[in-house]
Amino acid sequence: MCRVMAARESILIFDSGLGGLTVYREVVAARPHADYLYVADDAGFPYGELRDSALVVRVVNLISDLIEAHRPDLIVIACNTASTIVLPDLRRKFSVPFVGTVPAIKPACAASITRRVSVLGTEATVAREYTRTLIRDYAQDCQVTLVGSKELAAYAEAELAGTPVSDEALSAEIAPCFLDDGKRTDIIVLACTHYPLLLDRMRRLAPWPVSFVDPAPAIARRVVDLLGPPSPPARSGTTHAIFTSGSTPPAVLARFGIRSDEPVPTSLR
């Protein structure tokens, strides 16, 4: 009797650089039998320096090409800036389901004991009306401090490349998150997928212990919810990576379980 093999799911994870690898790590742990395509639009990094209209055109065109070439079953936009600006256009234009990345303000405020929460994001993310709406809707009685960093995403990329910045430079970027007016900040929302790449160092440099909220586990849960119960094939899935600049950092990919001996396309066609 002929056995029909279950179709393998295909999941595309898209970011402006390497920060989305923190999301990939959580999603692949929750969905190990899917095939993955990781796309880093590093030729456009950092997204916070692009005008909104230019970013929409860039990301919509890239996603259109990727859908045509790879036919993913689901796309994760593993970038806060792109999610808050481009997701509405993507959902209007394409029928494939999208999972975005938004600041985890609601769970952070619900969990805070001191009622002091900081949101650490890019300058673009913390300036978005979307972020402020989340605060109005979900902060409850928390004092929420928005901290926009110009440098942290680049620092995270440098960390993965093996050229970490100094403790002094990193401390300067996170210092505004720590407020003490008799009640200290106790939770910091990481509103950029790059920032968990620096998490160990941020914990070490923190002036007092806080909880850092990483959005990746919630994204992984949403992916599972949308795709439903899996039908695992006989073998685990594969992962390939595309970097729009044409570069490929195999040592970095290996740290996230992407084998360097697999075919790794290096540019979009």
Long-range contacts (C-beta under 8 A, 24 or more apart in sequence): 5-233, 5-234, 6-231, 6-232, 6-233, 7-231, 8-33, 8-34, 8-35, 8-233, 8-237, 9-33, 9-34, 9-35, 9-73, 9-74, 9-227, 9-230, 9-237, 10-34, 10-35, 10-36, 10-37, 10-70, 10-71, 10-72, 10-73, 10-74, 11-35, 11-36, 11-37, 11-72, 11-73, 11-74, 11-75, 11-76, 11-223, 12-36, 12-37, 12-39, 12-66, 12-70, 12-72, 12-74, 12-75, 12-76, 13-37, 13-38, 13-39, 13-75, 13-76, 13-78, 14-39, 14-41, 14-59, 14-62, 14-63, 14-66, 14-75, 14-76, 14-77, 14-78, 14-79, 14-82, 15-39, 15-40, 15-41, 15-77, 15-78, 15-79, 15-82, 15-193, 16-40, 16-41, 16-42, 16-44, 16-45, 16-46, 16-47, 16-79, 16-81, 16-82, 16-153, 17-41, 17-42, 17-45, 17-46, 17-153, 17-157, 17-194, 18-42, 18-156, 18-157, 18-160, 18-194, 18-197, 18-249, 18-252, 19-78, 19-79, 19-153, 19-156, 19-157, 19-192, 19-193, 19-194, 19-195, 19-196, 19-197, 20-76, 20-78, 20-79, 20-193, 21-197, 21-252, 21-253, 21-256, 22-78, 22-193, 22-194, 22-196, 22-197, 22-214, 22-216, 23-76, 23-78, 23-101, 23-193, 23-215, 23-216, 23-219, 23-220, 24-78, 24-239, 24-256, 25-216, 25-256, 25-257, 26-216, 26-217, 26-219, 26-220, 27-76, 27-216, 27-219, 27-220, 27-223, 28-237, 28-239, 28-257, 29-220, 30-220, 30-221, 30-223, 30-224, 31-220, 31-223, 31-224, 31-227, 31-230, 32-236, 32-237, 33-230, 33-232, 33-233, 33-235, 33-236, 33-237, 34-230, 34-237, 35-237, 35-238, 35-239, 36-237, 36-238, 36-239, 36-240, 37-66, 37-70, 37-72, 37-239, 37-240, 37-241, 37-242, 38-239, 38-240, 38-241, 38-242, 38-258, 39-66, 39-241, 39-242, 39-244, 39-268, 40-241, 40-242, 40-243, 40-244, 41-244, 42-243, 42-244, 42-245, 42-247, 43-243, 43-244, 43-245, 43-246, 44-244, 45-153, 45-157, 46-122, 46-153, 46-154, 47-79, 47-81, 47-82, 47-122, 47-124, 48-81, 48-122, 48-123, 48-124, 48-125, 48-150, 48-153, 52-85, 55-81, 55-82, 55-85, 55-86, 56-85, 56-86, 56-89, 59-86, 59-90, 60-86, 60-89, 60-90, 60-93, 62-244, 62-268, 63-90, 63-94, 64-93, 64-94, 65-268, 65-269, 66-268, 67-94, 67-96, 69-269, 72-96, 73-97, 73-227, 74-98, 74-99, 74-223, 74-226, 74-227, 75-99, 76-101, 76-219, 76-223, 77-101, 78-193, 78-219, 79-192, 79-193, 80-121, 80-122, 80-125, 80-191, 80-192, 80-193, 80-215, 81-122, 81-124, 81-125, 81-192, 84-125, 84-128, 84-130, 84-131, 85-124, 85-128, 97-226, 99-219, 99-222, 99-223, 99-226, 101-193, 101-215, 101-219, 102-130, 102-134, 102-215, 103-131, 103-134, 103-189, 103-191, 103-215, 104-189, 104-191, 104-213, 104-215, 104-218, 105-131, 105-134, 105-135, 105-138, 105-139, 105-144, 105-189, 106-134, 106-137, 106-138, 107-213, 107-218, 108-187, 108-189, 108-213, 109-138, 109-139, 109-140, 109-142, 109-144, 110-138, 110-140, 111-187, 111-211, 112-142, 112-186, 112-187, 113-186, 114-183, 114-184, 114-185, 114-186, 115-141, 115-142, 115-143, 115-183, 116-142, 116-143, 116-145, 116-179, 116-183, 116-184, 116-185, 116-186, 116-187, 117-142, 117-143, 117-144, 117-145, 117-185, 117-186, 117-187, 117-188, 117-189, 118-144, 118-145, 118-146, 118-147, 118-176, 118-177, 118-178, 118-179, 118-185, 118-187, 118-188, 118-189, 119-144, 119-145, 119-146, 119-147, 119-188, 119-189, 119-191, 120-147, 120-149, 120-152, 120-174, 120-177, 120-188, 120-189, 120-190, 120-191, 120-192, 120-195, 121-146, 121-147, 121-148, 121-149, 121-189, 121-191, 121-192, 122-148, 122-149, 122-150, 122-152, 122-153, 122-191, 122-192, 123-148, 123-149, 123-150, 124-148, 125-191, 125-192, 126-191, 131-191, 143-179, 145-176, 145-177, 145-179, 145-185, 147-174, 147-176, 147-177, 149-173, 149-174, 149-192, 152-192, 152-194, 152-195, 152-198, 153-192, 153-194, 153-195, 155-198, 156-194, 156-195, 156-197, 156-198, 157-194, 159-197, 159-198, 159-201, 160-197, 160-249, 160-252, 160-255, 161-249, 161-252, 162-251, 164-201, 167-201, 167-205, 170-198, 170-201, 170-202, 170-205, 171-205, 174-202, 174-205, 174-206, 175-207, 177-210, 178-206, 178-207, 178-208, 178-210, 184-208, 185-210, 186-210, 186-211, 187-211, 187-212, 187-213, 188-212, 188-213, 189-213, 190-214, 190-215, 191-215, 238-262, 240-264, 240-265, 241-265, 242-266, 242-267, 242-268, 243-267, 244-268
